[in-house]
Amino acid sequence: MSDNVSANPFDAETWAQLPSFFDNLPEPVKLIMWGDEGMTSNEKKAATICRLLADRFEGITFQMLPRRVNFHYYPVIGIMGDNGPEQEWIDFDVRIIGLPTGYQMTSFVTAVQSVALRGMTLEARTRIQLSRLKTDIRLELISSAADEHGPIMAQMVFNMAVVNPHVRSFLIMSDQFPEAVLRYSVNYVPHVVINGRVHVEGVVSEEVLLKQMALAAAADAK
């Protein structure tokens, strides 16, 4: 691949560090982007980021898909397990809504690592507790480019989605989609919304997040 600096959305320092994250992924990753490069600059930039990574790293592939009628925000990046060209990808329900910028570029890196490592950076106790979860859980992480603590929570919610098929995870760039902030009355980021009803503000432990997920599941069961 030609390292065309002018077309590269990564700063020089980040670009130089990427091999330490992506050179030896234990499992291959497929980046799926839903969007239209001709519609918005953010969609074009997101596609460029995904292509650059797929061109540079053997363990990453990329596929562009058109906009979908049931998606409200774009771009949408799905981080999948790659089964090769002859088989369907493995969908772990790891999504980034919007263009990952600022500190959330780190969240994008953690999303790829979460899928490649199959969530193994979660604490063993957390993985055991998650294995018992049989209720559908939707984790929406509201963050922003300036949210330096966002990647901590992003790694947590992404790993949980990878470990348990009942968990879906979404990182939403609130500075690009302020509607999400208004919808959930978010005053501080990072902010996790569980099943649209239980709110977790700031950085918390895996144990605390699991307890809040249990509360959301119990509320949905009533």
C-alpha positions as CSV (number, residue, x, y, z in Angstrom):
1,M,0.0,0.0,0.0
2,S,1.2,3.5,-0.7
3,D,1.3,5.6,2.5
4,N,-0.3,8.7,1.0
5,V,0.1,11.2,3.9
6,S,-2.2,13.8,2.4
7,A,-5.1,11.3,2.2
8,N,-4.4,9.8,5.6
9,P,-6.8,10.9,8.3
10,F,-4.4,9.5,11.0
11,D,-1.9,11.9,12.6
12,A,1.7,10.7,12.2
13,E,2.1,9.6,15.8
14,T,-1.1,7.4,15.7
15,W,-0.2,6.0,12.3
16,A,3.2,4.9,13.6
17,Q,1.7,3.3,16.6
18,L,-0.9,1.2,14.8
19,P,1.3,-1.8,14.1
20,S,1.7,-2.4,17.8
21,F,-2.1,-2.9,18.0
22,F,-2.9,-4.6,14.7
23,D,0.1,-6.5,13.3
24,N,-0.5,-9.7,15.2
25,L,-4.3,-10.0,15.7
26,P,-5.1,-13.5,17.0
27,E,-8.3,-13.6,15.0
28,P,-9.1,-11.8,11.7
29,V,-11.4,-8.8,11.8
30,K,-13.8,-7.5,9.1
31,L,-14.8,-3.9,9.1
32,I,-18.3,-3.3,7.6
33,M,-19.4,0.3,6.9
34,W,-22.9,1.3,6.1
35,G,-23.1,4.6,4.4
36,D,-22.6,6.6,1.2
37,E,-19.2,8.3,0.6
38,G,-20.9,10.8,-1.7
39,M,-23.4,12.0,0.9
40,T,-21.3,13.4,3.8
41,S,-17.6,14.1,4.5
42,N,-17.8,12.0,7.7
43,E,-18.9,8.9,5.7
44,K,-16.1,9.5,3.2
45,K,-13.5,9.9,6.0
46,A,-14.8,6.7,7.8
47,A,-14.5,4.7,4.6
48,T,-11.0,6.0,4.1
49,I,-10.0,5.0,7.6
50,C,-11.3,1.5,7.2
51,R,-9.7,1.1,3.8
52,L,-6.3,2.3,5.0
53,L,-6.4,-0.3,7.9
54,A,-7.4,-3.1,5.6
55,D,-4.7,-2.2,3.1
56,R,-2.0,-2.0,5.8
57,F,-2.8,-4.9,8.1
58,E,-3.2,-8.6,7.0
59,G,-5.7,-9.4,9.8
60,I,-8.2,-6.7,8.8
61,T,-10.5,-6.6,5.8
62,F,-13.1,-4.1,4.7
63,Q,-16.5,-4.1,3.0
64,M,-18.7,-1.1,2.1
65,L,-22.4,-1.5,2.2
66,P,-25.2,1.0,1.2
67,R,-27.3,3.0,3.6
68,R,-30.2,1.1,5.2
69,V,-33.7,2.4,5.7
70,N,-33.7,1.5,9.5
71,F,-30.5,3.4,10.3
72,H,-30.9,7.0,11.4
73,Y,-27.3,8.1,11.7
74,Y,-24.3,7.6,9.4
75,P,-21.6,6.4,9.1
76,V,-22.2,3.1,10.9
77,I,-19.1,0.9,11.4
78,G,-19.6,-2.7,12.4
79,I,-16.6,-4.6,13.7
80,M,-17.0,-8.3,12.8
81,G,-15.2,-11.5,13.0
82,D,-13.9,-12.5,9.5
83,N,-14.6,-16.1,8.3
84,G,-13.0,-15.5,5.0
85,P,-14.5,-14.7,1.5
86,E,-16.5,-17.9,1.3
87,Q,-18.4,-17.5,4.5
88,E,-20.6,-14.9,6.3
89,W,-18.8,-12.7,8.8
90,I,-19.4,-13.2,12.6
91,D,-21.5,-10.3,13.9
92,F,-20.6,-9.6,17.6
93,D,-22.9,-6.5,17.7
94,V,-20.1,-4.1,18.1
95,R,-21.0,-0.8,16.4
96,I,-19.6,2.7,16.1
97,I,-22.2,5.3,15.2
98,G,-20.5,8.3,13.6
99,L,-16.9,9.1,12.6
100,P,-14.5,8.0,15.4
101,T,-12.4,11.1,16.1
102,G,-10.2,12.5,18.9
103,Y,-10.1,10.1,21.9
104,Q,-12.7,7.9,20.2
105,M,-10.1,6.8,17.6
106,T,-8.7,4.8,20.6
107,S,-12.2,3.4,21.1
108,F,-12.2,2.3,17.5
109,V,-8.8,0.5,18.1
110,T,-10.3,-1.2,21.2
111,A,-13.3,-2.3,19.2
112,V,-11.0,-4.1,16.7
113,Q,-9.0,-5.6,19.6
114,S,-12.1,-6.7,21.4
115,V,-13.3,-8.7,18.4
116,A,-9.8,-10.1,17.6
117,L,-9.2,-11.2,21.2
118,R,-12.8,-12.4,21.6
119,G,-13.3,-10.3,24.7
120,M,-10.6,-12.0,26.7
121,T,-9.4,-8.8,28.3
122,L,-12.5,-8.8,30.5
123,E,-12.0,-10.1,34.0
124,A,-12.5,-13.8,34.3
125,R,-15.3,-13.3,36.9
126,T,-17.1,-10.9,34.5
127,R,-16.9,-13.5,31.7
128,I,-18.4,-16.1,34.0
129,Q,-21.2,-13.8,35.1
130,L,-21.9,-12.8,31.5
131,S,-22.2,-16.4,30.5
132,R,-25.3,-16.7,32.7
133,L,-27.0,-13.7,31.0
134,K,-30.0,-14.9,28.9
135,T,-31.8,-11.5,28.5
136,D,-31.2,-9.1,25.6
137,I,-29.2,-6.1,26.7
138,R,-28.5,-3.0,24.6
139,L,-25.5,-0.9,25.7
140,E,-25.4,2.6,24.2
141,L,-22.2,4.5,25.1
142,I,-22.6,8.2,24.5
143,S,-19.2,9.8,24.1
144,S,-17.4,12.5,22.1
145,A,-14.1,13.3,20.5
146,A,-13.0,15.2,23.6
147,D,-14.0,12.5,26.1
148,E,-10.7,11.1,27.2
149,H,-12.4,8.5,29.5
150,G,-14.7,7.2,26.7
151,P,-12.2,4.5,25.5
152,I,-12.2,2.9,29.0
153,M,-16.0,2.3,28.9
154,A,-15.9,1.5,25.2
155,Q,-13.5,-1.4,25.8
156,M,-15.8,-2.7,28.5
157,V,-19.1,-2.6,26.5
158,F,-17.5,-3.9,23.3
159,N,-15.9,-6.8,25.2
160,M,-19.2,-7.7,26.8
161,A,-21.0,-7.7,23.4
162,V,-18.3,-10.1,22.1
163,V,-18.5,-12.4,25.0
164,N,-22.3,-12.7,25.2
165,P,-24.6,-12.9,22.1
166,H,-27.4,-11.3,24.0
167,V,-25.5,-8.1,24.5
168,R,-25.4,-5.4,21.8
169,S,-23.0,-2.5,22.0
170,F,-23.0,1.0,20.4
171,L,-20.6,3.9,20.7
172,I,-22.5,7.0,19.7
173,M,-20.5,10.2,18.8
174,S,-22.6,12.8,20.6
175,D,-20.8,15.7,19.1
176,Q,-21.9,14.6,15.7
177,F,-25.4,13.5,16.8
178,P,-26.6,15.8,19.6
179,E,-30.1,14.3,19.2
180,A,-28.8,11.4,21.3
181,V,-27.8,13.8,24.1
182,L,-31.2,15.4,24.1
183,R,-33.0,12.0,23.9
184,Y,-31.3,10.6,27.0
185,S,-30.7,13.9,28.9
186,V,-27.0,13.4,29.0
187,N,-25.1,15.9,31.0
188,Y,-21.7,14.2,31.2
189,V,-19.7,11.8,29.1
190,P,-19.0,8.9,29.0
191,H,-22.6,7.9,29.6
192,V,-24.0,4.4,29.2
193,V,-27.7,3.8,28.6
194,I,-28.8,0.3,29.2
195,N,-32.0,-0.9,27.3
196,G,-33.0,2.8,27.0
197,R,-33.9,3.1,30.7
198,V,-30.9,2.6,33.1
199,H,-28.2,5.2,33.0
200,V,-24.6,4.9,34.1
201,E,-22.5,8.1,34.2
202,G,-18.7,8.3,34.1
203,V,-16.2,5.5,34.4
204,V,-17.4,2.5,36.5
205,S,-16.0,-1.0,37.1
206,E,-17.1,-4.1,35.2
207,E,-18.9,-5.2,38.4
208,V,-21.0,-2.0,38.6
209,L,-21.9,-2.2,35.0
210,L,-23.0,-5.8,35.4
211,K,-25.2,-4.8,38.3
212,Q,-26.9,-2.1,36.3
213,M,-27.4,-4.5,33.4
214,A,-29.2,-6.8,35.8
215,L,-31.4,-4.0,37.0
216,A,-32.3,-3.2,33.4
217,A,-33.0,-6.8,32.6
218,A,-35.3,-7.1,35.7
219,A,-37.2,-3.9,34.8
220,D,-37.8,-5.3,31.3
221,A,-39.1,-8.6,32.8
222,K,-41.8,-6.8,34.8
